[in-house]
Amino acid sequence: MSDIPHIPRQSVLTRSWQHPALRCARQLVGVTGFWLLGLAASTLVGWPQLAGVTGMATLWLALRAGLVRVDQVRLGAAWLLTHMLLFFIPAVLVVLDHRELLGWVGLKLFAAIVVGTLLVMASTALTIEWCLRWSRRRGVVARRRQSGAHRGA
């Protein structure tokens, strides 16, 4: 009986499966699985929503429900964020195919995007400021009414 070697609890296979690169790959497969789940849900139900949005919403719900832990997707998500520039290469290729975007048309388009963004930001800020002033004024009027009602009683 003493000739049988003791097998450690954590074998070489288990340790290699815990390697960060393999954990990252497993997590990427999991995130891709949620994307595929979103694609299937969008297709079956007929939603006009993108599969990535539906898949990420499903992942968020799974995280909130405790079905998936953050540490089960952290490495894969970090890898995707780190290599996000690679996902924009097709957009760069489109610009190279349409050289007019590098001229006046592109400049006009860029100006429209910048001006539109600034207008949206400014209108949002002004609306929030107006709402805050209105609610403060309303609160002051309500406090004056309360204090006046107590004095008259």
N, C-alpha and C positions, 0 to 999 in steps of 0.2 A: 504494500500500500504506500509506502514511503517513496516508491519509485515514480509515482504520479506527481508531476510538477503542479504547483499551485498556480491556477490561472487568476491573474489579477482581475478585480471587478471591472475595471475600465480597460478593455482590450485595445489593441492597436487600431482596430477598425473603428471603434467608438471614438478614440482620440482623433483619428484623421477626419472623422465625420464632423468633429467640432472645430476643425480648422476654419479660420475666419473667411477664407475665400469660398469654401464649400457652404458655410452658413449664409454668406451673402448670396450665393447662387440659389440656395433653397428659398431664401426670402424673395428673390427676384421672381422665382417660379410662383411663389404664393401671391405676390402682387399682380403678376400676369394672370393668375387664376381669377383674381377679383375682376380684372379687366374683362376676361372672357365671360365671367358671370354677368357683368354689366352688359356686354354685347348680346348675350343670350336673352337677358331680361328685356332689353330695348327692342330686340327683334320679335320676341314672342308677344309682348304687349303692344308693340307698334308705336312706342314712344319716339318722338323725333329728337330725343336727347342723344348726345354722343356717348359711346360705350365707355370711354374713359371717365366721364363725369358720373355715369351711373355706377360704374365699378368702384370709383373712389367713394361715392356715397355709401355703397354697400360695405366697403372696408371700414368706413367711419362708423357705421351702425354696428358692425361686428366688434370694433374696438370699444364702443360705448357700452355694448351689451356684455362685454367681458369674454366673448367667444375667441377673440384674438388679443394677445398681449402686445404692447408696444415693442418690447424687445424681440418679438417674432418678426417684425417688419423694419426695425430701425436701420440695420445695415443695408438692406436692399434699397430702402428709400434714400438713404444717404448716398449710395452709389448712383442712383438715378439722378439725384440733384447735382452731384459732382460732375456727371457726364452729360448734363443737359444740353450743352452746346452742340453735341453730336446730333441731337434731335432737330436742331435748327439748320443743319446743313442743306436739307432739301429747299428751304426758303432761300438760302444763298444761291443755290443753283437756279432757282426761278429768276432771281434778279439778274444772274448772268445770262439767262436765256432772253430776258426782256431788257435789253440795254436802255430802252427809253426811260426806265425807272431811275437810271443814273443821271438823267438830264433834267429838263424843266418839269416834265410830268412827275418825276420822282420828288423833285423839290416842292412842287405844289401839293403833292400828296402828303409829304412830310409836314409842310406848314399847316395843312388842314388838320392833321392828327394832333400836332402840338397845340394849335389854337383851340381845337375842340376840347382837348384835355384840360387846358387852362380854363376855358369857359365853364366846363362841368365842375372843376374844383372850386372856382370862384363862386358859382351859384350855390353849390353845396355849403360852402362856408358862410355865405350871406344868409341862406335859409336857416342854418343852425343858429347863427347870431340873432336873427329876427325871432326865432322860436324861444331862445333863452331870454331875450328881453321881454317878450310877451308873457312868458310864464312868470318871470320875476315881478313884472307889473301886476299881473293877476294875483300873485301871492301877496303883494303889498296891499292891494285893494281889499282882498279877503281879510287880511289882518286888521286893516282899518275898520272894516265893517264889524268884525268881532269885538275889537276894543271899544267901538262906539256903542255896540249893543250892550256891553257889560256896564258902561258908564250910565246909560239911560235906565238900567234896571234897578 
